[in-house]
Amino acid sequence: MTEAELYSVYKGVYLSKAIYPPEALKYYEEFSFRKDDVIIVTYPRSGTIWAKEIVPLILSGGDPASVGTVPSWHRVPWLEVWTTRKLKLEQRPSPRMFASHFHYNMMPPSFFKTKPKVIYIMRNPKDVFTSSYYFFGSLLHLVKPGPLNEFLHKFLDGKVMFGSWFDHVKGWLSAEDKDRILYISYEEMIADLKNSLSRIAQFLEKPLEADVLKKIAEQCLFSSMKKNKMSNYSEAPREFVDQSKSEFLRKGIAGDWKKLLTEEEAEHFDAVYKEKMKDVKYKFVWD
């Protein structure tokens, strides 16, 4: 099926009609944040599920029950999806935890007024593209990626669900009130998970002892998460994802794009990246 059949356009960005119907977006736009809310924000395939394992463990002081008894999509719900309005989020105790794939300029009015904490995770866009190429084929409500080169051009032009990776990252890097936003990369987390956990804990004003951080790090290893039915999406509704085509948690590594893109495709990607990110001052670890 085509983009016109499966997607609607919300604030200039493609969204799945099935997952983001008008009533879900209305709920999102009217949502009331609290100052101590924590929002994990990512462009898709940038470490969202990993962060949804990390943040509850940190806020619970390392209690494994925080990730072992509640499905990921309920423990840290996406604010903009249709099921969220049924979760009675206004009754949850603080600090509440949420996730979003939305661009900075798509956040609702309460976000800018209340100014909750944001953990913004970035990932090498070539790996984001690679993960998306496999992932889009497994989700039943998304346009199938089709031939690799065709999907590459769609991705670089922002003609995919959630729009342009470049616009998403540049928008959040240009956000106001940066003292309430922690910027961290997927690659930093892979290279030194314990240090990354410590940074996140300090940002959340929940400093933890070294032994607790060590236990959380072990719980958050990719191999551990793949075994956790509350995190690996094996319990997700079958009408949502077909994991026989691609697992929700696929590899959890950096550099997998090297096995997918040809030298010519990688060079084209780099040229587009260089042009679109030329005015960005942030130092990315993959540069």
Secondary structure, DSSP 8 states (H G I E B T S, - for coil): --HHHHEEEETTEEEETTTS-HHHHHHHHT----TT-EEEEE-SSSSHHHHHHHHHHHHTTS-THHHHSS-HHHHS-BTTSTTGGGS-GGGS-SS-EEEE---GGGS-HHHHHH--EEEEEE--HHHHHHHHHHHHTTBTTS----SHHHHHHHHHHT-SBT--HHHHHHHHHT-S-GGGEEEEEHHHHHH-HHHHHHHHHHHTT----HHHHHHHHHHTSHHHHHH-TTTSSTTS-TTTB-TTTS-SS----S-GGGGTS-HHHHHHHHHHHHHHTTT-----TT-
